Amino acid sequence: MHFNYNNYTMNEKLKRIIGYAMYENDLTKLELSEYMEMSYPTMLNKLKDPGTLKISEADRLCRILNLNLNEFLTNNKTNENSENY
């Protein structure tokens, strides 16, 4: 399946990248909240609106999900090969 990312907002792109990375790393939202050291409700809010992530949170998230922080922040291709996602 091929998605054209040009039609998505930044938050939609980030949600797809995070969701795919969670799938690839076999992580649940609850596990991710524990690794991120934040409450589950806070993690849900951050996942719903990734634009609210602080740089330090984005860095930690990328380390946990094996994503490149620079690519994540600039919305360039990340480990999930967005062209094929």
C-alpha positions as CSV (number, residue, x, y, z in Angstrom):
1,M,0.0,0.0,0.0
2,H,1.3,3.4,-0.9
3,F,0.3,6.6,0.9
4,N,0.9,10.1,-0.4
5,Y,2.0,12.1,2.6
6,N,1.5,15.4,0.9
7,N,-2.2,15.3,1.7
8,Y,-1.7,14.9,5.5
9,T,-1.1,17.5,8.2
10,M,2.1,17.3,10.3
11,N,0.1,15.7,13.2
12,E,-1.4,13.1,10.9
13,K,2.0,12.2,9.5
14,L,3.5,11.9,13.0
15,K,0.6,9.8,14.2
16,R,1.1,7.4,11.3
17,I,4.9,7.2,11.9
18,I,4.4,6.6,15.7
19,G,1.7,4.1,15.1
20,Y,3.7,2.1,12.6
21,A,6.8,2.2,14.8
22,M,4.8,1.0,17.7
23,Y,3.5,-1.9,15.6
24,E,7.1,-2.7,14.3
25,N,8.4,-2.7,17.9
26,D,5.4,-4.6,19.2
27,L,4.6,-2.0,21.9
28,T,1.2,-1.1,23.3
29,K,0.2,2.4,24.3
30,L,0.4,1.3,28.0
31,E,4.0,0.0,27.6
32,L,5.0,3.1,25.7
33,S,3.7,5.3,28.5
34,E,5.7,3.3,31.0
35,Y,8.9,3.6,28.9
36,M,8.2,7.3,28.4
37,E,7.7,7.6,32.2
38,M,4.4,9.5,31.8
39,S,0.9,8.6,32.9
40,Y,-1.3,6.6,30.4
41,P,-3.8,9.5,30.0
42,T,-0.9,11.9,29.2
43,M,0.6,9.5,26.7
44,L,-2.8,9.1,25.0
45,N,-3.0,12.9,24.7
46,K,0.5,13.0,23.2
47,L,-0.3,10.3,20.7
48,K,-3.6,12.0,19.8
49,D,-1.7,15.3,19.2
50,P,2.0,14.6,18.7
51,G,2.6,18.3,18.0
52,T,2.4,18.8,21.8
53,L,5.5,16.6,22.4
54,K,8.4,18.5,23.9
55,I,11.8,18.1,22.1
56,S,13.0,16.0,25.1
57,E,9.9,13.8,24.8
58,A,10.3,13.4,21.1
59,D,13.9,12.4,21.6
60,R,12.9,9.8,24.2
61,L,10.1,8.5,22.0
62,C,12.4,8.2,19.0
63,R,15.0,6.3,21.0
64,I,12.3,3.9,22.3
65,L,10.8,3.4,18.8
66,N,14.1,3.2,17.0
67,L,13.3,6.3,14.9
68,N,15.7,9.1,13.8
69,L,14.9,12.2,15.7
70,N,15.9,14.6,13.0
71,E,13.8,12.8,10.4
72,F,10.9,12.6,12.9
73,L,11.0,16.3,13.6
74,T,11.4,17.3,10.0
75,N,8.8,14.8,8.7
76,N,11.3,13.2,6.3
77,K,11.3,9.5,5.7
78,T,11.9,7.5,8.9
79,N,12.6,3.9,9.5
80,E,9.2,2.7,8.4
81,N,9.8,3.7,4.8
82,S,6.9,6.0,4.4
83,E,6.7,5.5,0.7
84,N,5.7,1.9,1.3
85,Y,3.6,2.5,4.4
